Amino acid sequence: MGSVIAVVSKKGENATETAVIMLKTLEHERDETFGMASPSIVRIEKSVEALENRQVDSPVIIGHAFSRILNSDKPQPKKLEDATLVVEGRFYRPTAKTFDRRIQLRPETLAETLIHATEGDFTFVVAKAERIIAGRDVVGTRPLYYGENSDLAALSSERKALWKVGIEETHSFPPGHLALIDRHGFKFKLGRTLAVSEPRQMTMETAAKKLQSLLQQSLKERLSGLKEVAVAFSGGLDSSIIAFLAKKTSVDAQLIHVSLEKQCETDHAKGVAEELELPIHVYTYDEADVENVVKKVVWLIEEPDPVKTSIAIPIYWTAEKTAEINLKVLLAGQGADEFFGGYKRYVDDYLQHGREKAQEAILNDIAEMHETNFERDFKICNYHNIELRLPFATYGMAKFATALPLEFKIERSKETLRKLVLRRAAQNMGLRRSVVDKPKKAIQYTTGVAAALQKLAKKRGLSLREYLQKMFQETFKDDGA
C-alpha cells in the first residue's frame, strides 16, 4: 500500500526536486520507505529527506511512498530491464509476477493486453526513456489523478501533490485506460471500459444464482492468502452479504460498526452479527467527535462536498478502528447500490420519467462511481494504512449488472425495496428476513453524521457547504499550501 507519483519535465530539466515535493506532500506517518526512479536508476530510502540528496538527474521520474500490508509487499520502484516500475494495488488474475513479466516485454501495448486481461485493483506507472506509461484498472478502484502546466506533466494518487507543484487543474485518470506521457503532455489509449451489455432474458432466480456465484468468486479472490479481515458493517443488505460470505471462507472475519450515540441501527447491527455468529466491534461517537475529525476528512478526500464528507467520516472511523485492532484489510460493499439500483432517485426517475430515464441514471452512476465513491474511500483507508477491498466492484459484476432487466433491480412503485435481485440472492443464501427485507438507508443518516454536520454548521451561522469550504481552506493554510 502507499501512494504513487510520476512527473515529466516538459523542458527536459531534472525533475528530482519536483518529485521530492510531491512525495513530501503525500507522506503519512505510517510510511516505511520512499522510492524514486528514473528510467535507469532506482533510489529507496527511509525518509523523503534522504532522497533529496540522492539525485537521479532525469526529466522523467516516478516515485512511491510505501507502507506494508502483507509480508510479501516490497518497497518500490522496481527495476526492469530497460525501465522502472511502480504498481499500487493488487492483482487477482493473473498474479503480480505475471504482470511484471508482461509489462517488461511490451509496456506500450498494455492497454490491449494487461489492462484487458487483468482482474484487480491497481494503478501503475512505468518510466521509460523520455516518457512515462501509466494505467488504471477498469473499475477505477484505486485513485489516480493527472494534470499539466507549461512546465510539467504529472500523475499522483492524490490531487494535493499536483496542486503543490503548481498544477491547479486536475482530473481523475480514466479507468481502464493507458496513458503515454512525454514533454508534449498526455495521450490516452483505451484498454477496457465498463461497457453496457445488452439486456438478457433470464428469470429472477437464475439471475440471483449467478449473482451469488460472482460474489463467492470475488470474495475468494480478495481473501486469498489472508488469515483475518475486517468488514465495514452496518447490518444492512450489502455488508451482511459480505460478512456472511466471508464467514464461509477460512478467514477470521471481524465486523466493525461505527455510529453516533443512540442510533437505532446499532442495535440492529448487533442483532445481525449475533445471527451470523460473527464478532462485532461497536464504536460510538458524539457531535464533538465529528467536529474534531471533519477538517482532517475534507483534506483527505480533497473536496468540501457535503454528501461525500458525511459518508467519509464513518469510513474514517471504521478504518481508524480497523487499524487499532491490528487488522490490515477491510471489506466493504461499495458498488452494490450503483449496480443493483440501490438509490431512491432511480425509483423517482422511473415513476416520473419512465424506464429509459431510470436506466440512464443507473448507467451514469456506474460510469462515475470511481470518482463519486471509490477514490474518496481508498484515500481515507490509505491514510490509516488499511487496504480497502470491494467484492462488488469487479468487471464481471459490472458486465452482469448492466445486462439485467431494470425490474430485477427496482419496481415502478414508491414502496419498492430496491436491489431486488440482490435481496433474492441473500434470501437464497439463508440470511434472515430482517436483513433481506430491510429498506436501504444511507450511511450518513443511519450513523447520525449528516445531522451532526448540519448542527455544527448552523452553530456558526453557515450553510453546511460554507462550513466545509471553510474547513477545507483552513487545511491548505495549515499545510502551508
ZAMIKOL-995278 format. One record per residue (C-alpha): x, y, z. Coordinates in pm, 1 decimal. Layout:
residues N
NODE        u        v        w
NODE        X        Y        Z
...
//
This chain:
residues 481
NODE        u        v        w
NODE      0.0      0.0      0.0
NODE    102.3    357.9    -44.7
NODE     98.5    641.5   -294.3
NODE    238.2    679.0   -643.9
NODE    372.5    984.8   -826.4
NODE    512.3   1042.7  -1173.4
NODE    643.1   1357.1  -1340.6
NODE    782.0   1461.5  -1677.9
NODE    961.2   1793.1  -1725.3
NODE    835.7   1946.0  -2049.8
NODE   1158.7   2148.2  -2072.5
NODE   1383.6   1846.2  -2035.2
NODE   1509.4   1960.3  -1693.9
NODE   1594.0   1746.0  -1391.2
NODE   1260.9   1662.7  -1219.6
NODE   1410.0   1532.1   -892.4
NODE   1311.1   1836.9   -688.4
NODE    953.6   1823.6   -816.7
NODE    924.7   1451.8   -738.2
NODE   1055.1   1508.2   -384.6
NODE    799.2   1784.2   -323.8
NODE    519.8   1556.6   -443.3
NODE    632.6   1269.2   -219.4
NODE    658.1   1501.2     80.9
NODE    300.9   1613.6     20.6
NODE    178.9   1251.6     26.2
NODE    383.9   1145.7    328.5
NODE    194.7    976.1    614.2
NODE    341.1    874.1    948.3
NODE    288.4    504.1    873.4
NODE    503.9    510.7    558.4
NODE    811.1    288.2    585.6
NODE   1014.3    381.2    277.3
NODE   1012.7    629.0     -8.2
NODE   1134.1    545.2   -356.4
NODE   1219.1    744.9   -663.0
NODE   1341.7    631.2  -1003.7
NODE   1448.4    749.7  -1344.7
NODE   1417.3    505.5  -1636.8
NODE   1752.3    352.8  -1532.1
NODE   1819.1    434.3  -1163.4
NODE   1621.1    336.1   -851.1
NODE   1664.0    504.7   -512.5
NODE   1484.4    383.0   -198.9
NODE   1526.5    548.9    141.2
NODE   1353.7    554.4    480.2
NODE   1267.0    923.4    451.5
NODE   1189.2   1170.7    176.1
NODE   1466.1   1394.0    307.6
NODE   1722.2   1122.9    236.1
NODE   1603.7   1111.7   -126.1
NODE   1678.1   1481.8   -170.7
NODE   2049.5   1409.5   -151.2
NODE   2034.7   1121.8   -399.7
NODE   1967.9   1293.5   -729.5
NODE   1858.7   1074.4  -1020.0
NODE   1908.2   1363.9  -1263.2
NODE   1632.1   1285.7  -1510.9
NODE   1340.7   1473.7  -1671.2
NODE   1131.7   1158.2  -1623.6
NODE   1079.1   1037.0  -1265.1
NODE    837.0    802.3  -1088.7
NODE    804.1    756.9   -712.2
NODE    632.8    565.1   -435.0
NODE    554.2    608.7    -65.2
NODE    543.6    255.4     78.3
NODE    365.4    105.2    378.0
NODE    339.8   -271.1    418.6
NODE     10.3   -456.7    430.7
NODE    119.1   -814.4    354.2
NODE    454.9   -970.9    435.2
NODE    511.8  -1018.2     63.5
NODE    484.3   -644.3     -7.9
NODE    813.9   -485.2   -111.2
NODE    934.3   -123.8   -137.9
NODE    918.6     30.0   -484.2
NODE   1006.9    135.9   -758.9
NODE   1121.2   -186.7   -923.1
NODE   1399.3   -209.5  -1178.9
NODE   1303.6   -368.2  -1510.3
NODE   1537.6   -449.8  -1797.3
NODE   1520.6   -108.0  -1962.4
NODE   1266.7     72.9  -1744.2
NODE   1144.4    118.1  -1386.9
NODE    800.3     38.8  -1245.5
NODE    566.6    131.4   -959.2
NODE    247.1    -67.1   -903.1
NODE     -4.2     39.5   -640.6
NODE   -268.9   -222.9   -569.4
NODE   -347.6   -593.2   -603.2
NODE   -374.9   -840.5   -888.9
NODE   -620.5  -1127.4   -850.3
NODE   -597.2  -1272.2  -1201.8
NODE   -320.5  -1309.9  -1323.4
NODE    -61.2  -1270.5  -1048.6
NODE    160.4   -968.7   -986.5
NODE    459.6  -1171.8  -1102.3
NODE    290.8  -1232.8  -1437.2
NODE    209.0   -863.2  -1464.9
NODE    573.5   -765.6  -1403.1
NODE    694.6  -1008.3  -1667.7
NODE    448.7   -894.9  -1932.5
NODE    497.9   -525.7  -1866.2
NODE    868.9   -567.7  -1922.6
NODE    813.1   -733.2  -2258.0
NODE    559.1   -495.9  -2413.8
NODE    478.8   -192.0  -2199.7
NODE    335.3     19.9  -2482.9
NODE     68.5   -240.1  -2563.5
NODE    -61.1   -278.2  -2208.1
NODE   -396.3   -126.8  -2298.5
NODE   -479.9   -416.2  -2525.8
NODE   -313.4   -690.1  -2321.9
NODE   -268.1   -636.9  -1949.6
NODE   -548.9   -396.7  -1866.3
NODE   -791.7   -603.1  -2073.2
NODE   -682.5   -934.9  -1922.8
NODE   -620.9   -836.0  -1559.9
NODE   -866.9   -858.8  -1271.2
NODE   -754.6   -643.2   -981.0
NODE   -747.3   -309.0   -802.2
NODE   -442.3   -124.0   -930.1
NODE   -265.3    171.2  -1083.7
NODE     83.5    161.7  -1232.2
NODE    349.8    389.6  -1379.4
NODE    648.2    288.2  -1592.1
NODE    946.1    517.7  -1654.4
NODE   1094.9    466.1  -1998.0
NODE   1338.8    683.0  -2189.9
NODE   1180.4   1030.1  -2225.5
NODE    830.4    909.3  -2134.2
NODE    603.0    756.0  -1874.2
NODE    344.8    484.4  -1934.4
NODE     58.0    473.3  -1683.3
NODE   -260.9    275.3  -1637.4
NODE   -556.2    217.1  -1408.9
NODE   -781.2    -83.4  -1353.8
NODE  -1107.8    -97.8  -1543.5
NODE  -1331.7    -26.1  -1241.1
NODE  -1111.9    256.0  -1112.6
NODE  -1096.1    135.7   -754.3
NODE   -751.6    283.9   -678.4
NODE   -726.3    663.0   -709.9
NODE   -504.7    824.4   -971.7
NODE   -508.9   1186.5  -1087.6
NODE   -331.4   1373.8  -1363.4
NODE   -266.2   1726.9  -1479.9
NODE    -18.3   1952.1  -1652.9
NODE    100.5   2308.8  -1683.5
NODE    356.5   2481.9  -1903.6
NODE    647.0   2311.5  -1721.5
NODE    521.5   1970.8  -1607.1
NODE    300.3   1674.5  -1684.4
NODE    236.5   1468.4  -1370.9
NODE     31.3   1196.8  -1200.0
NODE    -39.3   1122.1   -836.1
NODE   -256.6    909.5   -606.1
NODE   -381.9   1236.1   -453.2
NODE   -465.1   1573.2   -604.8
NODE   -276.6   1766.2   -338.3
NODE     60.4   1652.7   -472.9
NODE    -29.3   1802.5   -811.7
NODE   -156.2   2122.6   -654.0
NODE    166.5   2153.1   -457.6
NODE    378.8   2169.7   -774.4
NODE    159.8   2427.2   -944.0
NODE    -83.6   2206.9  -1137.4
NODE   -416.1   2364.3  -1046.1
NODE   -648.1   2180.1  -1284.8
NODE   -651.5   1808.6  -1204.6
NODE   -853.4   1520.7  -1346.9
NODE   -936.4   1166.4  -1246.5
NODE   -739.3    923.5  -1462.6
NODE   -997.3    737.5  -1676.3
NODE  -1039.2    376.2  -1559.4
NODE   -934.2    103.8  -1799.6
NODE   -706.8    339.0  -1993.9
NODE   -337.8    361.8  -2072.7
NODE   -162.6    699.0  -2089.3
NODE    161.8    787.9  -2263.5
NODE    314.8   1098.8  -2103.3
NODE    605.3   1290.5  -2251.0
NODE    717.9   1652.6  -2286.3
NODE    413.7   1716.9  -2509.5
NODE    166.3   1609.6  -2240.5
NODE    -82.2   1322.1  -2218.3
NODE   -204.6   1081.5  -2482.8
NODE   -468.7    833.3  -2368.7
NODE   -546.4    494.7  -2515.3
NODE   -844.3    276.1  -2427.9
NODE   -785.6    -66.6  -2281.9
NODE  -1123.7   -177.4  -2148.7
NODE  -1423.3      6.9  -2008.0
NODE  -1738.8    -86.9  -1822.9
NODE  -1928.7   -117.7  -2149.2
NODE  -2304.8   -155.9  -2133.3
NODE  -2424.6   -509.1  -2204.7
NODE  -2739.7   -586.4  -2395.1
NODE  -3023.6   -697.8  -2161.5
NODE  -3050.1  -1075.5  -2144.9
NODE  -3356.7  -1288.5  -2098.6
NODE  -3344.0  -1477.8  -1770.1
NODE  -3553.6  -1547.6  -1465.8
NODE  -3505.5  -1372.0  -1135.0
NODE  -3396.0  -1699.5   -977.9
NODE  -3132.9  -1760.3  -1247.1
NODE  -3001.2  -1406.5  -1202.2
NODE  -2985.5  -1447.1   -823.5
NODE  -2786.3  -1769.0   -852.8
NODE  -2542.6  -1608.9  -1097.5
NODE  -2501.7  -1310.5   -866.7
NODE  -2428.8  -1535.7   -571.4
NODE  -2166.0  -1720.3   -776.0
NODE  -1998.4  -1393.9   -880.8
NODE  -1986.1  -1273.9   -520.5
NODE  -1842.4  -1601.7   -396.1
NODE  -1570.0  -1586.0   -661.0
NODE  -1492.6  -1224.6   -579.2
NODE  -1465.8  -1295.7   -204.4
NODE  -1247.2  -1597.2   -270.9
NODE  -1004.5  -1386.9   -475.4
NODE   -998.7  -1094.7   -233.8
NODE   -945.6  -1314.4     71.2
NODE   -685.2  -1546.7    -78.5
NODE   -379.4  -1567.3    144.2
NODE   -540.4  -1380.4    434.8
NODE   -594.9  -1519.3    783.6
NODE   -814.7  -1235.1    909.3
NODE  -1015.1   -947.8    768.9
NODE  -1234.6   -661.4    886.8
NODE  -1579.5   -594.1    740.6
NODE  -1731.5   -245.7    741.8
NODE  -2065.4   -347.5    890.2
NODE  -2394.0   -159.7    909.7
NODE  -2622.1   -461.1    937.3
NODE  -2773.8   -366.6    602.9
NODE  -2805.7   -585.8    296.6
NODE  -2466.0   -527.2    133.7
NODE  -2244.6   -556.8    440.6
NODE  -2442.4   -854.1    573.4
NODE  -2392.3  -1045.1    246.9
NODE  -2018.9   -974.4    253.8
NODE  -1993.6  -1080.5    617.4
NODE  -2196.5  -1396.2    551.4
NODE  -1980.5  -1500.0    255.7
NODE  -1656.4  -1410.5    435.3
NODE  -1757.7  -1641.8    717.2
NODE  -1793.1  -1925.9    465.8
NODE  -1420.1  -1899.9    394.8
NODE  -1140.3  -1995.1    632.4
NODE  -1069.8  -1628.4    711.7
NODE  -1139.6  -1485.4   1058.1
NODE  -1390.6  -1205.5    985.4
NODE  -1428.5   -920.7   1236.2
NODE  -1722.4   -679.5   1196.0
NODE  -1662.7   -306.3   1251.5
NODE  -1965.9    -88.1   1326.4
NODE  -1942.4    288.1   1385.1
NODE  -2217.3    536.2   1465.1
NODE  -2306.4    836.0   1673.7
NODE  -2461.1    754.4   2010.5
NODE  -2821.8    641.3   2045.4
NODE  -2878.0    538.7   1682.0
NODE  -3129.9    257.3   1637.1
NODE  -2923.2     97.9   1360.4
NODE  -2659.5     -5.0   1613.5
NODE  -2892.5   -246.3   1789.0
NODE  -2993.3   -388.8   1451.5
NODE  -2627.5   -441.0   1354.9
NODE  -2560.7   -620.1   1683.2
NODE  -2857.4   -847.2   1622.5
NODE  -2745.9   -939.6   1271.1
NODE  -2391.6  -1004.8   1393.8
NODE  -2529.1  -1237.8   1660.2
NODE  -2736.2  -1417.9   1398.0
NODE  -2426.4  -1455.8   1178.6
NODE  -2226.0  -1569.2   1481.2
NODE  -1950.7  -1322.0   1399.4
NODE  -1765.6  -1093.0   1642.9
NODE  -1864.7   -727.4   1616.5
NODE  -1669.9   -424.9   1738.9
NODE  -1905.5   -133.7   1806.3
NODE  -1772.5    221.0   1841.3
NODE  -1998.6    516.9   1917.0
NODE  -1922.2    886.8   1882.0
NODE  -2078.7   1224.0   1955.0
NODE  -2104.1   1563.1   1788.7
NODE  -1769.5   1672.6   1931.8
NODE  -1602.5   1374.3   1765.1
NODE  -1747.8   1482.8   1431.2
NODE  -1614.5   1834.9   1483.2
NODE  -1270.8   1703.1   1575.2
NODE  -1232.6   1497.5   1259.9
NODE  -1409.2   1699.5    988.7
NODE  -1107.9   1910.8    890.8
NODE   -887.3   1604.3    852.6
NODE  -1152.6   1425.3    648.5
NODE  -1210.7   1704.1    394.8
NODE   -834.1   1725.3    346.8
NODE   -811.0   1351.4    286.3
NODE  -1097.4   1340.6     37.8
NODE   -970.2   1665.4   -117.2
NODE  -1302.0   1841.1   -160.1
NODE  -1558.4   2007.0     71.1
NODE  -1858.6   1821.8    -68.7
NODE  -2137.8   1781.2    193.5
NODE  -2253.8   1435.0     83.5
NODE  -1904.6   1294.3     39.7
NODE  -1792.7   1434.8    374.8
NODE  -2089.4   1291.9    564.4
NODE  -2014.6    949.6    416.3
NODE  -1638.9    984.1    459.6
NODE  -1648.6   1045.5    835.4
NODE  -1792.5    700.0    922.5
NODE  -1543.9    544.5    680.7
NODE  -1261.6    733.9    851.8
NODE  -1368.8    596.8   1191.1
NODE  -1406.1    245.0   1050.3
NODE  -1057.1    249.3    900.6
NODE   -912.8    401.7   1217.9
NODE  -1062.9    131.0   1439.4
NODE   -961.6   -142.6   1196.3
NODE   -603.0    -25.6   1236.3
NODE   -635.3     -6.9   1615.0
NODE   -731.1   -374.1   1638.6
NODE   -431.8   -458.3   1417.9
NODE   -619.2   -570.2   1108.3
NODE   -486.6   -469.3    768.3
NODE   -759.5   -543.3    512.8
NODE  -1112.6   -402.0    516.9
NODE  -1402.5   -533.7    307.8
NODE  -1688.7   -300.3    217.9
NODE  -1999.1   -302.0     -1.2
NODE  -1936.1     -4.1   -229.8
NODE  -2063.7    -58.9   -582.5
NODE  -2375.1   -256.0   -492.2
NODE  -2605.9     47.8   -499.7
NODE  -2491.4    155.1   -844.9
NODE  -2501.6   -192.5   -996.8
NODE  -2834.0   -304.8   -849.7
NODE  -3045.1      9.9   -819.0
NODE  -2997.2     97.3   -453.2
NODE  -3068.0    470.5   -463.4
NODE  -3413.9    617.1   -423.6
NODE  -3358.0    862.0   -709.5
NODE  -3370.8    568.3   -954.1
NODE  -3725.9    492.2   -844.5
NODE  -3817.6    862.3   -866.9
NODE  -3685.9    872.7  -1224.3
NODE  -3877.2    555.3  -1309.2
NODE  -4204.3    693.3  -1172.0
NODE  -4168.7   1040.3  -1319.7
NODE  -3986.5    983.0  -1648.3
NODE  -4006.8    613.3  -1729.0
NODE  -3778.4    316.8  -1773.8
NODE  -3524.3    479.2  -2006.7
NODE  -3452.3    765.9  -1768.4
NODE  -3410.0    533.3  -1470.5
NODE  -3178.1    305.5  -1665.8
NODE  -2976.8    605.5  -1784.0
NODE  -2934.1    728.7  -1425.9
NODE  -2804.5    388.0  -1313.1
NODE  -2557.1    363.0  -1601.4
NODE  -2431.2    717.3  -1542.9
NODE  -2366.8    637.5  -1176.3
NODE  -2178.5    321.0  -1270.8
NODE  -1958.8    523.3  -1506.4
NODE  -1884.8    778.5  -1233.8
NODE  -1863.5    562.7   -920.9
NODE  -1483.2    567.2   -920.1
NODE  -1495.4    944.4   -866.0
NODE  -1809.7    951.6   -653.2
NODE  -1716.5    678.8   -404.1
NODE  -1404.9    469.9   -458.1
NODE  -1142.0    744.4   -467.5
NODE  -1278.7    900.8   -150.0
NODE  -1276.9    575.8     44.7
NODE   -938.3    447.5    -74.1
NODE   -766.0    773.5     19.0
NODE   -912.7    758.3    369.0
NODE   -812.9    395.4    419.4
NODE   -465.0    453.2    279.2
NODE   -410.3    724.5    541.1
NODE   -469.5    461.2    811.4
NODE   -259.1    202.3    626.0
NODE   -569.0     -9.2    568.3
NODE   -621.7   -185.4    237.8
NODE   -980.5   -149.7    118.9
NODE  -1116.8   -434.2    -93.1
NODE  -1456.3   -413.4   -262.0
NODE  -1612.9   -750.1   -356.6
NODE  -1892.5   -587.0   -558.6
NODE  -1658.4   -365.8   -762.8
NODE  -1543.5   -606.6  -1034.6
NODE  -1560.3   -607.6  -1411.4
NODE  -1757.1   -932.7  -1408.9
NODE  -2012.1   -782.5  -1171.0
NODE  -2044.2   -474.0  -1390.6
NODE  -2096.2   -681.3  -1704.2
NODE  -2359.4   -892.6  -1527.2
NODE  -2541.4   -599.3  -1364.2
NODE  -2570.2   -383.7  -1676.0
NODE  -2731.2   -674.5  -1863.1
NODE  -3006.8   -718.8  -1604.2
NODE  -3361.7   -602.2  -1675.6
NODE  -3447.7   -291.9  -1474.2
NODE  -3728.5   -481.5  -1299.0
NODE  -3469.1   -709.7  -1139.1
NODE  -3336.3   -402.6   -957.0
NODE  -3639.5   -183.8   -883.3
NODE  -4013.7   -188.4   -932.8
NODE  -4222.1    101.6  -1057.4
NODE  -4363.7    165.3   -713.1
NODE  -4286.5    406.2   -429.7
NODE  -4280.8    105.8   -196.7
NODE  -4017.2    -92.7   -383.8
NODE  -3730.6   -213.2   -165.2
NODE  -3473.3   -171.0   -449.4
NODE  -3181.9   -407.1   -523.1
NODE  -3438.0   -681.7   -573.8
NODE  -3207.0   -942.5   -729.7
NODE  -2952.4   -891.1   -452.2
NODE  -3226.1   -948.0   -195.8
NODE  -3326.7  -1269.8   -369.9
NODE  -2963.5  -1384.9   -363.4
NODE  -2943.5  -1302.4      8.2
NODE  -3262.6  -1498.0     70.4
NODE  -3122.4  -1797.3   -116.3
NODE  -2806.0  -1780.6     94.0
NODE  -3015.8  -1807.0    408.3
NODE  -2984.6  -1456.2    552.1
NODE  -3261.7  -1365.8    791.7
NODE  -3570.4  -1175.7    675.2
NODE  -3485.0   -865.9    880.1
NODE  -3180.5   -825.3    653.3
NODE  -3337.9   -934.1    324.9
NODE  -3638.4   -702.5    368.8
NODE  -3458.0   -411.5    534.9
NODE  -3510.1    -85.0    342.6
NODE  -3198.4     87.2    210.0
NODE  -3082.4    375.4    431.3
NODE  -2779.6    589.6    355.2
NODE  -2484.1    565.6    593.7
NODE  -2472.1    940.9    653.8
NODE  -2822.6    922.2    801.4
NODE  -2811.9    589.2    983.8
NODE  -2492.7    692.8   1166.9
NODE  -2627.6   1038.7   1252.3
NODE  -2328.5   1211.9   1091.8
NODE  -2528.6   1419.1    841.7
NODE  -2742.1   1567.2   1119.8
NODE  -2435.7   1639.1   1335.1
NODE  -2265.0   1824.9   1049.7
NODE  -2576.5   2034.4    992.6
NODE  -2577.6   2130.8   1362.0
NODE  -2210.4   2225.8   1355.1
NODE  -2263.2   2448.0   1051.5
NODE  -2573.5   2609.7   1199.7
NODE  -2386.4   2698.6   1521.9
NODE  -2150.0   2906.4   1309.2
NODE  -2427.8   3069.4   1111.0
NODE  -2316.4   2892.9    794.8
NODE  -2468.5   2657.0    546.1
NODE  -2313.2   2310.2    551.2
NODE  -2134.7   2376.2    222.5
NODE  -1994.1   2705.5    356.7
NODE  -1879.3   2536.3    677.1
NODE  -1699.3   2259.5    490.5
NODE  -1545.0   2507.5    248.6
NODE  -1406.3   2696.0    549.3
NODE  -1260.1   2373.1    691.8
NODE  -1109.4   2289.8    354.0
NODE   -944.8   2630.2    317.0
NODE   -801.6   2603.5    665.4
NODE   -634.2   2273.9    579.3
NODE   -448.9   2446.4    298.1
NODE   -333.4   2714.0    538.8
NODE   -222.9   2457.0    796.4
NODE    -39.0   2263.9    526.7
NODE    144.0   2571.1    404.8
NODE     -0.2   2543.0     55.3
//
